[in-house]
Amino acid sequence: MPTLKDVASEAKVSLATASLAMRGKPGVTSATAQKVRSAAKRIGYQLNASARSLRSGRSGILVLIVPRLSIPFYNHVAEAVAYEMEKAGMQAMIQQSDLFAEHERETVGRIASTIADGIIYNSTRLDDESITALTDQRPVVMIENFAEPRTLDTVNTPSQEGMNAAVNHLVDVGCSRIGVLGRSPEDTGRASQLSSISKRTRYDAALAAIAHAGQDLEMAAWPDPVSWSIEDGRKAALELARQGLPYDGLVCMNDMMALGVLRGFHEAGVKVPRDVAVIGFDGIQEGAYNTPTLSTIAVDYRGLAQASVSLMMRRLDQPDDKFMPQSIRVGYELIKRESTAR
């Protein structure tokens, strides 16, 4: 079996450099680390997780928990985070928790009983206190956690800045009657309240941007609840067309809803963007292949993944340091496509 010494020889680096690169430790450049990993792959070298665990007291395994991989946003998150985990020299495990509180508890509890070193978690139901109790003091980094107080490291999407950019873009292309789709149904129970905090944050940010732009805030908030799904987006568009199309610009809370809106308007004979401009949020790749293509606020998935894994590795590499919980908000890009190209 190839040894680490063989990897160092193949990559033409020292044994110490090869060791640092394979374990994702600081002290080597990203180019050198990539050269070492490529050399290891060429000769078939694999880290011995069991031996490493015995030496370091760590397994080298990180777990990512997302609600559903069938939802494109979570799929993009999972792909980016798994890549960054492996780049840091860790093995990535991905679990789905579904969208039910009890299932989330079971999933987190099951992971906590494994040898995983830490958990990166996109929860829709459990608060920081519940997660800490379930994870047996393992390091946890949260994704999309807007609840207060925050006691865990957190990486969030740019809801406020992104929605401000979306509204300003619609104003720039001449929209004077902007509406917002995506108000959640009234919440009942603590679990439901926790699951909708991130949605309310993004929705409220859109309304605030409309008010700041000097447009009719009362009109902007379409009263009917719309779940963030492609089918509910389609139904909302059909209803808006039936009502005589009260808006000339629409901000959708995510791209899936926006794609449904485009389909519904097509069925109703509404022309986008001539009759109404539409913009989404998330930057999933499906929007680039629709007709018309979808303008969107694209989340920096790579930045989200890098921040999440960096926060995790800091906790793992310095377990005795009592770091204060960190909160990071990643960047975005306004992508202008056909759905707003007036």
Secondary structure as UniProt FT lines:
FT   HELIX           4..11
FT   HELIX           15..22
FT   TURN            23..24
FT   HELIX           30..43
FT   HELIX           49..56
FT   STRAND          61..66
FT   TURN            69..70
FT   HELIX           72..87
FT   TURN            88..89
FT   STRAND          91..96
FT   TURN            98..99
FT   HELIX           101..112
FT   STRAND          118..121
FT   HELIX           128..134
FT   TURN            135..137
FT   STRAND          140..143
FT   STRAND          153..156
FT   HELIX           159..172
FT   TURN            173..174
FT   STRAND          178..181
FT   HELIX           190..212
FT   TURN            213..214
FT   HELIX           217..220
FT   HELIX           230..242
FT   TURN            243..244
FT   STRAND          249..252
FT   HELIX           255..268
FT   TURN            272..275
FT   STRAND          277..282
FT   HELIX           285..289
FT   STRAND          295..299
FT   HELIX           301..317
FT   TURN            319..320
FT   STRAND          327..329
FT   STRAND          332..335
FT   HELIX           338..340
//
